[in-house]
Amino acid sequence: MATTQEEMDKLIAEALADSKKQSRWHRPNNKGLTADKIMKIRKTINMVFMILFVVAVLIYFILPDQRILFFCIGFGALILKIVEFVLRFMF
């Protein structure tokens, strides 16, 4: 069964079209979250992270006896950054 070049090109084109339709990497956006909303959420989380980071550094130098407060605020900032990181790669 010899196939011609045209038939082979047609089969390849159909296979590519089918693979684009069945993309398993694309997640449907069921929650109504658009890219703009996600970007605003990410920017807000980043701003809060930066503020918490600066506060943690200030507490570290201004109140050296308050290590527990420093660690709580610092870890809170890190958790926010991890949430932002997850949002960046999920959406």
Secondary structure as UniProt FT lines:
FT   HELIX           5..21
FT   HELIX           35..62
FT   TURN            64..65
FT   HELIX           67..90
//
